[in-house]
Amino acid sequence: MTDPVATLVIRPQTALDAYSRASAGGEGDGGDVAGSFGSVMKRAMQSMDDTGQDAETKAMSGIAGTGNITDVVTAISRAELALQTTVAIRDKMVQAYQTIMNMTI
């Protein structure tokens, strides 16, 4: 099973590859870049959701007394980190939107 939190980490090589793919598209309409960005965001949101559901499942098993407390704490920590990452990304996107809206034409 892959680590859901690890899928949220953007490594420099991953960013470089994405930039290379975007710049290779030329001066077109940007549909491919938008599709790539959308798919990255969709995967990140799905990963965050999966992490949260895993944490809920493990927390319930811990409450029921059938789960390992270490697994419960680890799952909750991963869910918290995923949520913090999602909120940080959202804040940066809102900030970028506001910056664009304040630009003079």
Summary of the structure (lengths in Angstrom):
residues: 105
radius of gyration: 18.1
end to end distance: 49.3
largest distance: 61.7
contacts: 242
relative contact order: 0.11
helix: 79%
strand: 0%
